[in-house]
Amino acid sequence: MRVTDAPLRVLAVDDEEPALEELLYLLGEDPRVGTAVPALEATEALRRLSRAMAQGPGGTEGFDVVFLDIDMPGLSGLELARLLGGFAAPPLVVFVTAHEDFAVRAFDLKAVDYLLKPLRKERFAEAVRRVAELVRAGQGPRPAAPVPPAPTAPALGDQVPVELGGVTRFVPLADITHVEAQGDYARLHTGQGSHLVRIPLSTLEEQWRSRGFVRIHRSRLVALGRIEELRLDGGNVSVRIGDRVLAVSRRNARELRDLLAGRATGRMR
């Protein structure tokens, strides 16, 4: 733990540029803040924080606190905070949101403070003061519970364990329509919703290829049997799965067409 009076190192995360600019302005006005680094999405923030953890306590990319929006596309602020709880020494978290109804869940995640938009300068300064006092007292970055081992991709016939609100659920592999990369994590999509798992997309591609999953983009796998349409629009290729239309990269388009043609030939036999 770091006991110091040094200026705070802050990561500011919000997917809306005006809100992020306001947050950076308020941080820049506070003399207790040394550096404030912006991130427009939670996955970008997760990459930065992962690099900081890899450097160790003396690294140049470390952060004392994350000022974090909640309602963001893809990885939400609550999901990011939950992932940070698995870090060996995670930064403190201050949520900054327009929604009042996430407060209980935020404090369950050990948030230092919960600020409502539009931000008030005095209230914002109070949150920074709390953070500074905790860091000075050696309580941030704070130790966390031991990180559980990352789940492996399921073997043939198995289900995928996912964590949801402290409960482990098991999602049948057959229910998964497609998978999207989010940093070192992957989001599994089903007809009922989505689940974030601590498995790199490359691992899933390797282990699930024999189960009919194929890469259509550097950040996306799809279940071949779930593709309902292959769309060609000029030089652009996409597939439809249910009500989702997913872009196919040029480098993956030919392999996908060959696989779909093989599937169609097999059906006609």
Legacy VTK file of the C-alpha trace (Angstrom):
# vtk DataFile Version 3.0
C-alpha trace
ASCII
DATASET POLYDATA
POINTS 269 float
0.000 0.000 0.000
1.200 3.487 -0.849
1.486 6.030 1.985
2.200 9.400 0.421
1.211 13.032 0.045
2.027 12.931 -3.665
-0.610 14.274 -6.070
-3.310 11.797 -7.019
-3.102 9.799 -10.227
-6.596 9.600 -11.689
-8.194 7.638 -14.524
-11.410 9.316 -15.733
-13.846 7.088 -17.660
-16.989 8.257 -19.478
-18.298 7.346 -22.938
-19.754 10.836 -23.521
-17.110 13.378 -24.528
-18.765 16.465 -22.963
-19.142 14.646 -19.636
-15.548 13.423 -19.806
-14.282 16.922 -20.577
-16.200 18.326 -17.587
-14.744 15.612 -15.366
-11.214 16.362 -16.570
-11.771 20.086 -16.008
-12.872 19.579 -12.407
-9.960 17.230 -11.752
-7.535 19.740 -13.259
-8.863 22.478 -10.963
-8.171 20.444 -7.813
-4.621 20.905 -6.454
-4.670 17.396 -4.944
-4.793 15.873 -8.427
-1.514 15.404 -10.270
-2.484 13.575 -13.444
-5.886 12.819 -14.952
-5.927 10.369 -17.857
-9.116 10.099 -19.975
-10.765 6.938 -21.340
-13.901 6.955 -23.497
-14.832 3.324 -22.816
-14.466 0.832 -20.007
-12.494 -1.641 -22.120
-9.855 1.023 -22.785
-9.732 1.740 -19.051
-9.355 -1.973 -18.321
-6.392 -2.210 -20.710
-4.682 0.753 -19.024
-5.295 -0.650 -15.554
-4.057 -4.098 -16.572
-0.824 -2.556 -17.872
-0.437 -0.636 -14.623
-0.869 -3.824 -12.588
1.714 -5.609 -14.743
4.249 -2.861 -13.948
3.815 -3.260 -10.201
3.535 -0.614 -7.443
6.476 1.424 -8.743
5.226 1.572 -12.321
4.805 4.787 -14.258
1.246 3.995 -15.425
-0.355 3.391 -12.033
-3.558 5.032 -10.776
-4.784 5.804 -7.281
-8.438 6.191 -8.230
-10.858 5.707 -11.114
-13.686 8.225 -11.595
-16.104 5.977 -13.412
-19.367 6.407 -15.300
-21.822 3.515 -14.917
-24.051 3.443 -17.990
-21.680 2.714 -20.890
-22.057 0.467 -23.938
-20.268 -2.874 -23.865
-18.518 -3.167 -20.526
-20.429 -1.115 -17.933
-18.872 0.803 -15.060
-20.271 -1.666 -12.522
-18.794 -4.585 -14.455
-15.413 -2.866 -14.649
-15.453 -2.176 -10.905
-16.313 -5.834 -10.258
-13.346 -6.902 -12.387
-11.045 -4.511 -10.526
-12.023 -6.283 -7.313
-9.986 -9.224 -8.556
-6.792 -7.160 -8.902
-4.065 -7.662 -6.306
-4.132 -3.945 -5.388
-6.977 -2.230 -7.257
-7.366 1.547 -7.402
-10.116 3.243 -5.470
-13.362 3.856 -7.342
-15.637 6.888 -7.431
-18.770 6.451 -9.516
-20.009 9.426 -11.546
-23.465 8.851 -13.008
-26.818 10.362 -13.900
-28.654 7.406 -12.307
-29.561 7.213 -8.622
-30.704 3.587 -8.655
-27.221 2.000 -8.819
-26.003 3.407 -5.497
-26.522 0.255 -3.415
-24.703 -1.924 -5.943
-21.921 0.658 -6.203
-21.220 0.653 -2.481
-21.406 -3.139 -2.418
-18.406 -2.893 -4.742
-16.576 -0.804 -2.115
-16.879 2.502 -3.979
-15.443 5.494 -2.126
-18.185 7.826 -3.337
-21.171 8.090 -5.675
-21.545 11.399 -7.527
-24.665 12.359 -9.449
-24.620 14.367 -12.658
-24.759 17.266 -13.188
-21.699 17.549 -10.978
-21.512 20.206 -8.279
-18.028 21.603 -7.671
-18.274 21.451 -3.866
-19.565 17.878 -3.859
-16.878 16.839 -6.335
-14.162 18.384 -4.162
-15.480 16.396 -1.196
-15.076 13.155 -3.152
-11.485 14.060 -4.064
-10.792 14.859 -0.397
-12.038 11.409 0.644
-9.836 9.739 -1.932
-6.783 11.773 -0.910
-7.278 10.887 2.751
-7.581 7.178 1.989
-4.461 7.186 -0.175
-2.552 9.157 2.457
-3.619 6.618 5.087
-2.323 3.779 2.939
-5.780 2.435 2.055
-5.509 2.847 -1.680
-4.716 1.192 -3.900
-6.226 -1.302 -1.492
-5.594 -5.059 -1.252
-8.273 -7.330 -2.653
-9.381 -10.876 -2.186
-7.243 -13.464 -3.967
-8.019 -13.712 -7.666
-9.768 -16.999 -8.499
-8.240 -18.947 -11.356
-9.619 -18.006 -14.749
-12.210 -20.485 -15.980
-11.137 -22.527 -18.961
-13.217 -22.862 -22.078
-15.542 -25.825 -21.681
-14.754 -29.248 -23.080
-17.160 -31.017 -25.421
-20.627 -31.235 -23.866
-19.783 -28.961 -20.908
-21.293 -25.664 -19.914
-19.616 -22.284 -19.423
-19.387 -21.019 -15.812
-20.186 -17.306 -15.515
-20.294 -15.072 -12.446
-23.394 -12.956 -11.889
-23.877 -11.044 -8.649
-21.742 -13.481 -6.667
-23.609 -16.491 -8.091
-22.052 -18.911 -10.563
-24.353 -19.846 -13.423
-23.701 -22.404 -16.130
-24.531 -21.344 -19.668
-24.893 -24.157 -22.239
-22.439 -23.744 -25.054
-25.271 -24.488 -27.489
-27.045 -21.306 -26.317
-24.148 -19.008 -27.271
-24.714 -17.226 -30.586
-21.557 -15.106 -30.742
-18.673 -13.831 -28.641
-17.069 -10.379 -28.519
-13.615 -9.539 -27.182
-13.350 -6.929 -24.424
-9.666 -6.610 -23.558
-8.503 -9.827 -21.919
-12.139 -10.785 -21.345
-14.908 -12.043 -23.613
-18.635 -11.305 -23.670
-20.783 -14.324 -24.448
-24.073 -13.514 -26.178
-27.134 -15.743 -25.963
-30.753 -15.255 -26.945
-31.502 -14.197 -23.346
-28.645 -11.762 -22.704
-24.877 -11.633 -22.336
-22.207 -12.656 -19.837
-18.639 -11.454 -19.279
-16.002 -14.144 -18.663
-12.307 -13.881 -17.861
-11.130 -15.791 -20.946
-9.302 -14.226 -23.935
-11.059 -14.508 -27.273
-8.025 -16.299 -28.742
-8.438 -19.093 -26.174
-12.097 -19.515 -27.005
-11.324 -19.561 -30.731
-8.770 -22.319 -30.255
-10.923 -24.487 -28.013
-14.325 -23.902 -29.610
-13.411 -24.145 -33.272
-14.293 -27.840 -33.252
-17.718 -26.861 -31.877
-18.532 -24.703 -34.906
-17.324 -21.273 -33.753
-15.502 -19.235 -36.383
-13.765 -15.870 -36.242
-15.402 -13.240 -38.453
-13.525 -10.240 -37.078
-10.464 -9.690 -34.911
-12.808 -9.067 -31.976
-15.652 -11.467 -32.716
-16.493 -15.180 -32.972
-19.832 -16.526 -34.175
-21.524 -19.918 -33.968
-21.665 -21.015 -37.589
-24.985 -22.797 -37.110
-26.609 -19.606 -35.778
-25.948 -17.556 -38.933
-29.273 -16.907 -40.664
-28.097 -14.642 -43.485
-24.860 -13.714 -45.238
-25.138 -10.178 -46.610
-22.994 -8.659 -49.380
-23.201 -4.895 -49.846
-20.598 -3.696 -52.304
-17.306 -4.658 -50.726
-18.799 -5.083 -47.264
-19.797 -8.442 -45.786
-21.994 -9.024 -42.740
-24.013 -11.815 -41.148
-27.373 -11.776 -39.390
-27.930 -13.703 -36.180
-31.433 -13.116 -34.882
-31.882 -9.341 -34.806
-28.145 -8.646 -34.762
-26.163 -7.781 -37.908
-22.425 -8.307 -37.416
-19.710 -7.022 -39.720
-17.246 -9.506 -41.217
-13.677 -8.349 -41.844
-12.232 -8.787 -45.319
-9.534 -11.153 -44.102
-12.166 -13.494 -42.617
-14.821 -13.171 -45.307
-13.512 -15.824 -47.707
-13.119 -18.509 -45.028
-16.608 -17.770 -43.744
-18.153 -18.034 -47.214
-16.366 -21.357 -47.762
-17.610 -22.704 -44.434
-21.177 -21.603 -45.122
-21.031 -23.119 -48.601
-19.809 -26.376 -47.090
-22.640 -26.302 -44.568
-25.186 -25.767 -47.346
-23.702 -28.607 -49.433
-23.851 -30.914 -46.433
-27.542 -30.121 -45.941
-28.356 -30.938 -49.571
-26.765 -34.394 -49.386
LINES 1 270
269 0 1 2 3 4 5 6 7 8 9 10 11 12 13 14 15 16 17 18 19 20 21 22 23 24 25 26 27 28 29 30 31 32 33 34 35 36 37 38 39 40 41 42 43 44 45 46 47 48 49 50 51 52 53 54 55 56 57 58 59 60 61 62 63 64 65 66 67 68 69 70 71 72 73 74 75 76 77 78 79 80 81 82 83 84 85 86 87 88 89 90 91 92 93 94 95 96 97 98 99 100 101 102 103 104 105 106 107 108 109 110 111 112 113 114 115 116 117 118 119 120 121 122 123 124 125 126 127 128 129 130 131 132 133 134 135 136 137 138 139 140 141 142 143 144 145 146 147 148 149 150 151 152 153 154 155 156 157 158 159 160 161 162 163 164 165 166 167 168 169 170 171 172 173 174 175 176 177 178 179 180 181 182 183 184 185 186 187 188 189 190 191 192 193 194 195 196 197 198 199 200 201 202 203 204 205 206 207 208 209 210 211 212 213 214 215 216 217 218 219 220 221 222 223 224 225 226 227 228 229 230 231 232 233 234 235 236 237 238 239 240 241 242 243 244 245 246 247 248 249 250 251 252 253 254 255 256 257 258 259 260 261 262 263 264 265 266 267 268
